[in-house]
Amino acid sequence: MEEKPFPAWSWSVDQCLKEYQVKLEKGLSTYEVDRRRERYGLNELEKEKGKPLWRLVLEQFDDMLIKILLGAAFVSFALAYLHQDETEESGFEVYVEPLVILLILILNAIVGVWQESNAEKALEALKEMQGESAKVFRDGYLVPDLPARELVPGDIVELRVGDKVPADMRVATLKSSTLRVEQSSLTGESMPVAKSTDFLAMDDCELQAKENMVFAGTTVVNGSCICIVVNTGMCTEIGKIQRQIHDASMEESDTPLKKKLDEFGNRLTSAIGIVCLVVWAINYKYFLSWEVEDGWPSDFRFSFEKCTYYFKIAVALAVAAIPEGLPAVITTCLALGTRKMAQKNAIVRKLPSVETLGCTTVICSDKTGTLTTNQMSVSEFFTLGGKTTACRVFGVEGTTYDPKDGLIMDWNCYNMDANLLLMAEICAICNDAGIFCDGRVFKATGLPTEAALKVLVEKMGVPDSKARSKIRDAQIVSSYLIDRNTVKLGCCDWWMKRSKRVATLEFDRVRKSMGVIVREPNGSNRLLVKVVSCQLRSINSNGVKCNCTFFNNWRLN
């Protein structure tokens, strides 16, 4: 009997700790971990047994038209063999027709098996969404790099910016003022979701409403917290998705194209059978004759040789009527469609499924009516002039997180005045995001907005000519490295080395700002504030000089 899941979101933190018999500051003991692992198993997604190769190959021939072509190839081969014995001909030319039919069927099967194998590998990508390690409290100590597969319900886990959530967990305490998690892989929400420790008054609610839960496969983009592991392995939300995908694959229904091809194959089989029978019956007088005596037929004479001859003519007509090139044309068209969809990161398990999208009449999008790549980029920014009060507006090219994607129009980093220097400093230091390269695609860790600001700093450059040359040389060297997963943000690093960050006030949707206190080389402190809305509040701190910058113009990709 399947165990009923524990509704941790509707219970307070103290009640959850009591349920799992654990303390936040100590975590589980080694003995308790072993006992629970025997009960719940490892924290990993089950690997479904894939279909063996021989079964995949046989499934490619489970089609009426393919079966007709197989029969035609066999009959054509038999006729070629008999024709060779009768005419005493030999050589490859006699078997050209059956071999061409078999070659077409083999190529069709190879393409189908290859496509389905690729789809199976793509579905395995769900496992890569799970975190590989986690910071866990065990026996009163913090284990900084525990393999995520060893987590059990009741474990106490610490999460920070950029961490991938290793299991479904209840947020126990916040170590920062805010906590935001990017969970578009589960809910499709393009913006990060704010999390809290407050319990919900509903035992049964939607995934989006569970604001005190973090789920396996999602990523922390802002803040840090302490969590209690609630579900692991296949009991997590991502595990349920994998189970649903597997169940759906077991209940496959025919696509509109397959239905039409099967219907065409059945009609073609009936038509060919009738034509063959009619052609063979019309020539009956050549192999069957009789005498008529007293109005009744008698003295029947049957020629087996001529009967076989006309039967071969009828069969040859049937073989000629079968469109041998149709499966090849269909497979080629579907393979091209599959390739185009693969370039858009769409998984296609079976080739005929591509045609199903062409039969779609209604596509339901999300509530905003837009489909995005969940990326942000700065489209333009403005500052006051260095010596005047006039506003200067700079346009920014590029729509990705690649620092080399586009430039700032009418830009000269050699003449950056105090306002531009201050803006670059705030964008670099008042920021918790990072950039990494996944193959050829640049992605962000942290908030998309902050990642876009770091890309802007890289495009702005630095005022120091020597540092600028070193950064340029480092970028050239990094382009030739084999491991390019980590993107070196030289300009941002240069700014962060100049001013040491000593305190952080995370971004809050009520304050609509983020602030950091930095210590200058001379020992003085400065408060750098990043404000989203154009509402400047007075900030008074003893011994702290305040600098603010505003951001309102963004490009959503």
C-alpha positions as CSV (number, residue, x, y, z in Angstrom):
1,M,0.0,0.0,0.0
2,E,1.4,3.4,-1.1
3,E,2.2,5.7,1.9
4,K,0.3,8.9,2.0
5,P,2.6,11.9,1.5
6,F,3.1,14.2,4.5
7,P,1.6,17.7,3.9
8,A,4.5,19.6,5.3
9,W,3.4,22.9,3.7
10,S,0.3,23.0,6.0
11,W,2.2,22.3,9.2
12,S,4.4,24.7,11.1
13,V,8.2,24.3,11.2
14,D,8.1,23.0,14.8
15,Q,5.4,20.4,13.9
16,C,7.5,19.3,10.9
17,L,10.6,18.9,13.1
18,K,8.6,16.9,15.6
19,E,7.2,14.7,12.8
20,Y,10.7,13.9,11.5
21,Q,12.2,13.7,15.0
22,V,15.1,16.0,14.1
23,K,16.6,19.3,15.4
24,L,17.7,22.1,13.0
25,E,21.1,22.6,14.7
26,K,22.1,18.9,14.8
27,G,20.4,17.1,11.9
28,L,19.9,13.3,11.8
29,S,22.2,10.8,13.4
30,T,24.0,8.2,11.2
31,Y,22.0,5.4,12.7
32,E,18.7,7.2,11.9
33,V,19.9,7.9,8.4
34,D,20.6,4.2,7.7
35,R,17.2,3.3,9.1
36,R,15.4,5.7,7.0
37,R,17.4,4.8,3.9
38,E,16.1,1.2,4.2
39,R,12.6,2.6,4.3
40,Y,12.7,5.3,1.6
41,G,15.6,4.2,-0.5
42,L,18.2,6.4,-2.3
43,N,17.3,9.9,-3.4
44,E,17.5,9.3,-7.2
45,L,15.1,8.8,-10.0
46,E,14.4,5.3,-11.1
47,K,15.9,4.2,-14.4
48,E,13.1,2.7,-16.5
49,K,14.1,-0.3,-18.5
50,G,14.4,0.7,-22.1
51,K,13.2,-1.4,-25.0
52,P,15.7,-3.8,-26.4
53,L,17.1,-3.1,-29.8
54,W,15.4,-6.1,-31.4
55,R,12.0,-4.9,-30.2
56,L,12.7,-1.4,-31.5
57,V,13.5,-2.8,-34.9
58,L,10.4,-5.0,-35.0
59,E,8.2,-2.0,-34.1
60,Q,9.4,-0.2,-37.2
61,F,7.7,-2.9,-39.3
62,D,4.4,-2.8,-37.4
63,D,2.7,-0.9,-40.2
64,M,0.3,-2.1,-42.9
65,L,2.1,-0.4,-45.7
66,I,5.5,-1.8,-44.5
67,K,4.0,-5.3,-44.3
68,I,2.7,-5.0,-47.9
69,L,6.1,-4.0,-49.0
70,L,7.7,-6.9,-47.2
71,G,5.3,-9.3,-48.9
72,A,6.0,-7.6,-52.3
73,A,9.8,-7.9,-51.7
74,F,9.4,-11.7,-50.9
75,V,7.2,-12.4,-53.9
76,S,9.5,-10.2,-56.2
77,F,12.5,-12.2,-55.0
78,A,10.8,-15.5,-55.6
79,L,9.7,-14.4,-59.1
80,A,13.3,-13.2,-59.9
81,Y,14.6,-16.6,-58.8
82,L,12.2,-18.5,-60.9
83,H,12.8,-16.2,-63.9
84,Q,16.6,-16.8,-63.5
85,D,16.0,-20.6,-63.7
86,E,13.8,-20.3,-66.7
87,T,16.0,-17.9,-68.7
88,E,19.3,-19.2,-67.3
89,E,20.3,-15.6,-66.5
90,S,22.5,-14.8,-63.6
91,G,23.9,-11.7,-61.9
92,F,22.9,-8.8,-59.8
93,E,20.4,-7.4,-62.3
94,V,17.8,-10.1,-61.7
95,Y,17.4,-9.1,-58.0
96,V,17.6,-5.3,-58.4
97,E,13.9,-4.8,-57.7
98,P,13.5,-6.9,-54.5
99,L,16.8,-5.5,-53.2
100,V,15.7,-1.9,-53.7
101,I,12.5,-2.6,-51.8
102,L,14.4,-4.2,-48.9
103,L,17.0,-1.4,-48.8
104,I,14.2,1.2,-48.5
105,L,12.6,-0.8,-45.6
106,I,16.0,-1.2,-43.8
107,L,16.7,2.6,-44.1
108,N,13.3,3.4,-42.8
109,A,13.8,1.1,-39.8
110,I,17.3,2.6,-39.1
111,V,15.9,6.1,-39.0
112,G,13.0,5.1,-36.8
113,V,15.3,3.3,-34.3
114,W,17.8,6.1,-34.2
115,Q,15.1,8.7,-33.5
116,E,13.4,6.7,-30.7
117,S,16.8,6.0,-29.2
118,N,17.7,9.7,-29.2
119,A,14.3,10.5,-27.5
120,E,15.0,8.0,-24.8
121,K,18.4,9.6,-24.1
122,A,16.8,13.0,-24.0
123,L,14.2,11.9,-21.4
124,E,17.2,10.9,-19.3
125,A,18.0,14.6,-19.0
126,L,15.4,14.7,-16.2
127,K,18.0,13.1,-13.9
128,E,20.5,15.8,-14.7
129,M,18.1,18.3,-13.2
130,Q,18.8,16.9,-9.8
131,G,21.5,18.4,-7.7
132,E,24.7,16.3,-7.3
133,S,25.6,17.3,-3.8
134,A,24.2,19.3,-0.8
135,K,25.3,20.9,2.5
136,V,23.7,18.7,5.2
137,F,23.7,18.7,9.0
138,R,24.6,15.2,10.3
139,D,25.4,14.3,13.9
140,G,25.7,18.0,14.8
141,Y,28.2,18.8,12.1
142,L,27.8,20.5,8.7
143,V,28.8,18.1,5.8
144,P,29.6,20.6,3.0
145,D,29.6,18.1,0.1
146,L,27.3,15.2,0.7
147,P,26.1,13.3,-2.4
148,A,22.5,14.2,-3.0
149,R,21.5,10.6,-3.6
150,E,22.2,9.9,0.1
151,L,19.6,12.3,1.4
152,V,16.6,10.9,3.4
153,P,13.4,12.5,4.6
154,G,14.2,14.5,7.8
155,D,17.7,15.7,6.7
156,I,18.5,19.4,7.4
157,V,19.9,21.0,4.3
158,E,21.4,24.5,3.8
159,L,20.8,26.2,0.4
160,R,22.5,29.2,-1.0
161,V,22.4,31.3,-4.2
162,G,23.1,29.1,-7.3
163,D,22.4,25.8,-5.5
164,K,20.3,23.2,-7.2
165,V,17.6,21.9,-4.9
166,P,18.4,18.2,-4.3
167,A,14.9,17.1,-3.0
168,D,11.5,18.4,-2.1
169,M,12.0,20.3,1.1
170,R,10.1,22.5,3.6
171,V,11.7,25.9,4.2
172,A,12.5,26.0,8.0
173,T,14.4,29.3,8.4
174,L,15.6,32.1,6.2
175,K,19.3,33.2,6.5
176,S,18.6,36.2,4.3
177,S,15.8,38.8,4.1
178,T,14.3,37.1,1.0
179,L,14.5,33.8,-0.8
180,R,13.7,33.3,-4.5
181,V,13.7,30.1,-6.4
182,E,13.5,29.6,-10.2
183,Q,11.0,26.7,-10.7
184,S,10.0,27.2,-14.3
185,S,11.0,23.6,-15.0
186,L,8.0,22.5,-12.9
187,T,5.4,25.3,-13.1
188,G,6.4,27.2,-16.3
189,E,6.6,30.5,-14.3
190,S,9.1,32.7,-16.0
191,M,9.9,34.8,-12.9
192,P,11.5,33.5,-9.7
193,V,9.1,32.7,-6.9
194,A,9.5,34.2,-3.4
195,K,9.5,31.6,-0.6
196,S,8.7,32.0,3.1
197,T,8.5,29.9,6.2
198,D,4.8,30.5,6.9
199,F,2.5,27.5,6.9
200,L,-0.6,27.2,4.6
201,A,-4.1,26.5,5.9
202,M,-4.8,24.0,3.1
203,D,-3.8,20.3,3.1
204,D,-4.5,20.0,-0.6
205,C,-3.3,22.9,-2.9
206,E,-1.6,23.4,-6.2
207,L,2.1,23.3,-6.6
208,Q,2.3,27.1,-7.2
209,A,0.6,27.8,-3.9
210,K,3.2,26.0,-1.8
211,E,5.3,29.0,-1.1
212,N,7.0,27.4,1.9
213,M,8.3,24.5,-0.2
214,V,11.3,24.1,-2.6
215,F,11.3,21.3,-5.1
216,A,13.9,19.0,-6.6
217,G,15.4,20.3,-9.8
218,T,14.8,24.0,-9.2
219,T,17.5,26.5,-8.5
220,V,18.0,29.1,-5.8
221,V,18.5,32.5,-7.4
222,N,18.4,34.8,-4.4
223,G,19.0,34.4,-0.7
224,S,19.8,31.4,1.5
225,C,17.9,29.2,3.9
226,I,17.7,26.0,6.0
227,C,15.3,23.4,4.9
228,I,13.9,20.0,6.0
229,V,13.8,17.2,3.4
230,V,10.3,16.0,2.9
231,N,10.3,13.8,-0.2
232,T,13.1,12.1,-2.0
233,G,13.6,10.0,-5.2
234,M,10.4,9.1,-7.1
235,C,8.2,10.7,-4.5
236,T,9.4,14.2,-5.5
237,E,7.5,16.4,-8.0
238,I,10.1,15.7,-10.7
239,G,9.9,12.0,-9.9
240,K,6.1,12.2,-10.5
241,I,6.8,13.9,-13.9
242,Q,9.1,11.0,-14.9
243,R,6.5,8.5,-13.9
244,Q,3.8,10.3,-15.9
245,I,6.1,10.4,-18.9
246,H,6.7,6.6,-18.6
247,D,3.0,5.9,-18.2
248,A,2.2,8.0,-21.2
249,S,4.7,6.2,-23.3
250,M,3.0,2.9,-22.5
251,E,-0.4,4.3,-23.6
252,E,0.5,5.4,-27.1
253,S,-2.3,6.1,-29.5
254,D,-2.0,6.2,-33.3
255,T,-1.3,9.6,-34.8
256,P,-3.5,11.0,-37.6
257,L,-0.8,10.2,-40.1
258,K,-0.5,6.5,-39.0
259,K,-4.3,6.1,-39.1
260,K,-4.4,7.5,-42.7
261,L,-1.4,5.3,-43.8
262,D,-3.0,2.2,-42.2
263,E,-6.3,3.0,-44.0
264,F,-4.5,3.5,-47.2
265,G,-2.6,0.2,-46.8
266,N,-5.8,-1.7,-46.1
267,R,-7.5,-0.2,-49.2
268,L,-4.4,-0.8,-51.3
269,T,-4.2,-4.5,-50.2
270,S,-7.9,-5.0,-51.1
271,A,-7.5,-3.3,-54.5
272,I,-4.3,-5.1,-55.4
273,G,-5.8,-8.5,-54.4
274,I,-8.9,-7.9,-56.5
275,V,-6.8,-6.7,-59.5
276,C,-4.5,-9.7,-59.3
277,L,-7.4,-12.1,-59.1
278,V,-9.2,-10.5,-62.0
279,V,-6.0,-10.5,-64.2
280,W,-5.4,-14.1,-63.4
281,A,-9.0,-15.1,-64.0
282,I,-9.2,-13.3,-67.3
283,N,-6.5,-15.5,-68.7
284,Y,-8.0,-18.7,-67.5
285,K,-8.6,-20.0,-71.1
286,Y,-4.8,-20.2,-71.6
287,F,-4.3,-22.8,-68.8
288,L,-7.7,-24.3,-68.5
289,S,-9.8,-25.8,-71.4
290,W,-12.6,-28.3,-71.9
291,E,-14.9,-29.9,-74.4
292,V,-18.7,-29.3,-74.5
293,E,-20.8,-32.5,-75.0
294,D,-24.6,-32.4,-74.8
295,G,-24.4,-28.9,-73.3
296,W,-22.1,-30.0,-70.5
297,P,-18.3,-29.4,-70.2
298,S,-16.1,-32.4,-70.3
299,D,-12.6,-33.5,-71.0
300,F,-10.9,-30.8,-68.8
301,R,-7.3,-30.0,-69.6
302,F,-5.2,-28.0,-67.1
303,S,-1.7,-26.6,-67.7
304,F,0.1,-26.0,-64.5
305,E,3.0,-24.3,-66.3
306,K,0.8,-21.8,-68.0
307,C,-1.2,-21.3,-64.8
308,T,2.0,-20.4,-62.9
309,Y,3.0,-18.1,-65.8
310,Y,-0.1,-16.0,-65.6
311,F,0.0,-16.0,-61.9
312,K,3.5,-14.5,-62.0
313,I,2.1,-11.9,-64.4
314,A,-0.6,-11.0,-61.9
315,V,1.8,-10.9,-59.0
316,A,4.3,-8.7,-61.0
317,L,1.4,-6.3,-61.7
318,A,0.7,-6.2,-58.0
319,V,4.3,-5.5,-57.1
320,A,4.5,-2.7,-59.7
321,A,1.3,-1.2,-58.2
322,I,2.9,-0.9,-54.7
323,P,4.5,2.5,-54.1
324,E,7.9,1.4,-52.8
325,G,9.1,4.9,-52.5
326,L,6.3,6.1,-50.3
327,P,7.8,5.0,-47.0
328,A,11.1,6.5,-47.9
329,V,9.5,9.9,-48.8
330,I,7.4,9.9,-45.6
331,T,10.4,9.0,-43.4
332,T,12.6,11.6,-45.0
333,C,10.0,14.4,-44.5
334,L,9.3,13.4,-40.9
335,A,13.1,13.1,-40.2
336,L,13.6,16.7,-41.5
337,G,10.7,17.9,-39.3
338,T,12.2,16.1,-36.3
339,R,15.5,17.7,-36.9
340,K,14.0,21.2,-37.0
341,M,12.1,20.5,-33.8
342,A,15.3,19.1,-32.1
343,Q,17.0,22.5,-32.9
344,K,14.2,24.1,-30.8
345,N,14.9,21.6,-27.9
346,A,11.7,19.6,-28.6
347,I,11.7,15.9,-27.9
348,V,10.1,13.6,-30.5
349,R,9.9,10.0,-29.5
350,K,8.4,8.6,-32.7
351,L,8.6,10.1,-36.2
352,P,4.9,10.1,-37.0
353,S,4.3,12.3,-34.0
354,V,5.8,15.2,-35.9
355,E,2.8,15.3,-38.1
356,T,0.5,15.5,-35.1
357,L,1.7,19.1,-34.5
358,G,0.5,19.9,-38.0
359,C,-3.0,18.8,-37.1
360,T,-3.0,21.1,-34.0
361,T,-5.7,23.8,-34.3
362,V,-5.4,25.4,-30.8
363,I,-2.2,26.1,-28.8
364,C,-2.8,27.1,-25.1
365,S,0.0,29.4,-23.8
366,D,0.5,30.6,-20.2
367,K,-1.6,33.2,-18.5
368,T,0.5,36.1,-19.8
369,G,0.1,35.1,-23.4
370,T,3.8,35.1,-24.0
371,L,6.4,32.3,-24.4
372,T,9.9,33.4,-23.4
373,T,13.4,31.9,-22.9
374,N,13.5,33.2,-19.3
375,Q,16.4,35.5,-20.1
376,M,16.9,39.2,-19.6
377,S,19.1,41.8,-21.2
378,V,19.6,45.5,-20.9
379,S,18.3,47.3,-24.0
380,E,19.4,50.8,-23.0
381,F,20.5,52.9,-20.0
382,F,21.0,56.6,-19.2
383,T,23.0,58.8,-16.8
384,L,23.5,62.4,-16.3
385,G,26.4,64.0,-18.0
386,G,29.8,64.3,-16.3
387,K,29.9,68.1,-16.4
388,T,26.3,68.9,-17.4
389,T,22.8,68.1,-16.2
390,A,21.7,66.7,-19.6
391,C,20.7,63.1,-19.8
392,R,22.6,60.7,-22.0
393,V,21.0,57.6,-23.3
394,F,23.0,54.6,-24.5
395,G,21.6,51.7,-26.6
396,V,22.8,48.2,-25.9
397,E,22.9,45.4,-28.5
398,G,22.6,41.7,-27.8
399,T,19.8,39.6,-26.3
400,T,21.8,36.7,-24.6
401,Y,24.1,36.3,-21.6
402,D,27.1,36.1,-23.8
403,P,29.3,39.2,-22.9
404,K,30.5,39.3,-26.6
405,D,26.9,39.4,-27.9
406,G,26.6,43.0,-29.1
407,L,28.1,46.3,-28.0
408,I,27.1,49.5,-26.5
409,M,26.3,52.0,-29.2
410,D,28.4,55.2,-29.3
411,W,30.5,53.9,-26.4
412,N,34.1,54.8,-25.4
413,C,35.3,53.2,-22.2
414,Y,38.3,55.5,-22.2
415,N,36.1,58.5,-21.3
416,M,33.9,57.0,-18.6
417,D,33.0,59.9,-16.2
418,A,32.1,59.6,-12.5
419,N,28.5,58.7,-13.1
420,L,29.3,55.9,-15.6
421,L,32.0,54.5,-13.3
422,L,29.6,54.5,-10.4
423,M,26.9,52.7,-12.4
424,A,29.4,50.0,-13.5
425,E,30.6,49.6,-9.9
426,I,27.0,49.1,-8.6
427,C,26.1,46.7,-11.3
428,A,29.1,44.6,-10.6
429,I,29.2,44.6,-6.8
430,C,25.5,44.9,-5.9
431,N,24.9,41.6,-7.6
432,D,24.8,37.9,-6.7
433,A,24.4,36.4,-10.2
434,G,26.8,34.4,-12.3
435,I,27.2,33.3,-15.9
436,F,28.2,29.9,-17.2
437,C,28.4,28.2,-20.6
438,D,26.5,25.0,-21.3
439,G,27.8,23.9,-24.6
440,R,27.3,26.9,-26.8
441,V,24.5,28.4,-24.7
442,F,25.3,31.0,-22.0
443,K,23.1,30.6,-19.0
444,A,22.7,32.4,-15.6
445,T,22.9,31.4,-12.0
446,G,20.8,33.7,-9.9
447,L,18.2,36.3,-10.9
448,P,18.0,36.9,-14.7
449,T,17.9,40.7,-14.0
450,E,21.2,40.6,-12.1
451,A,22.8,38.4,-14.7
452,A,21.9,40.9,-17.4
453,L,23.6,43.7,-15.3
454,K,26.8,41.7,-15.1
455,V,26.8,41.3,-18.9
456,L,26.3,45.0,-19.2
457,V,29.4,45.6,-17.0
458,E,31.5,43.4,-19.3
459,K,30.3,45.4,-22.3
460,M,31.2,48.7,-20.5
461,G,34.7,47.6,-19.8
462,V,37.0,49.2,-17.2
463,P,38.8,52.6,-17.1
464,D,42.2,51.1,-16.3
465,S,44.1,50.5,-19.5
466,K,46.5,47.9,-18.0
467,A,43.6,45.9,-16.5
468,R,41.7,46.2,-19.7
469,S,44.5,44.6,-21.7
470,K,44.8,41.8,-19.1
471,I,41.1,41.1,-19.3
472,R,41.2,41.1,-23.1
473,D,44.1,38.6,-23.1
474,A,42.3,36.4,-20.6
475,Q,39.2,36.3,-22.8
476,I,41.3,35.3,-25.8
477,V,42.9,32.4,-23.8
478,S,39.6,31.2,-22.4
479,S,38.2,30.9,-25.9
480,Y,40.7,28.1,-26.6
481,L,40.1,26.2,-23.4
482,I,38.5,22.8,-23.5
483,D,36.5,23.4,-20.3
484,R,34.5,26.5,-20.9
485,N,31.7,25.9,-18.4
486,T,32.8,28.8,-16.2
487,V,32.7,32.2,-17.8
488,K,35.4,34.6,-16.6
489,L,33.8,38.0,-15.9
490,G,37.0,40.0,-15.8
491,C,35.4,43.5,-15.6
492,C,33.1,42.5,-12.7
493,D,36.0,40.9,-10.9
494,W,38.1,44.0,-11.3
495,W,35.4,46.1,-9.7
496,M,34.9,43.6,-6.8
497,K,38.6,43.6,-6.0
498,R,38.6,47.4,-5.6
499,S,35.9,47.4,-2.9
500,K,35.4,44.7,-0.3
501,R,31.8,43.7,0.2
502,V,31.1,43.5,4.0
503,A,27.3,43.3,4.3
504,T,24.3,42.6,2.0
505,L,20.6,43.6,2.2
506,E,19.0,41.3,-0.3
507,F,16.4,42.5,-2.9
508,D,12.9,42.7,-1.5
509,R,9.8,43.2,-3.5
510,V,8.4,45.6,-0.8
511,R,11.5,47.8,-0.7
512,K,12.2,47.2,-4.4
513,S,15.9,47.6,-3.9
514,M,19.1,45.7,-3.0
515,G,22.0,47.2,-1.0
516,V,25.5,46.3,-0.1
517,I,28.0,47.9,2.2
518,V,31.5,48.0,0.8
519,R,34.8,49.0,2.5
520,E,37.2,51.2,0.6
521,P,41.0,50.8,0.8
522,N,41.1,53.8,3.2
523,G,38.8,52.1,5.6
524,S,35.6,54.1,4.9
525,N,32.3,52.5,4.1
526,R,29.9,53.1,1.3
527,L,26.4,51.9,0.7
528,L,25.7,50.9,-2.9
529,V,21.9,50.5,-3.7
530,K,20.3,49.1,-6.8
531,V,16.7,50.4,-7.1
532,V,14.2,48.9,-9.6
533,S,11.5,51.5,-9.4
534,C,12.0,55.3,-9.8
535,Q,11.2,56.0,-6.2
536,L,14.2,57.3,-4.3
537,R,14.0,57.0,-0.5
538,S,16.2,58.9,1.8
539,I,18.8,56.6,3.4
540,N,20.6,57.9,6.4
541,S,23.4,55.9,8.0
542,N,26.1,57.2,10.3
543,G,29.5,57.1,8.6
544,V,28.0,55.6,5.4
545,K,28.0,57.3,2.1
546,C,25.1,56.3,-0.1
547,N,25.1,55.8,-3.9
548,C,22.0,54.7,-5.8
549,T,21.3,53.6,-9.4
550,F,18.0,52.9,-11.1
551,F,17.0,50.3,-13.7
552,N,13.7,50.4,-15.6
553,N,14.3,49.5,-19.2
554,W,14.7,45.7,-19.9
555,R,14.4,43.4,-22.8
556,L,12.7,40.1,-22.1
557,N,13.9,37.3,-24.4
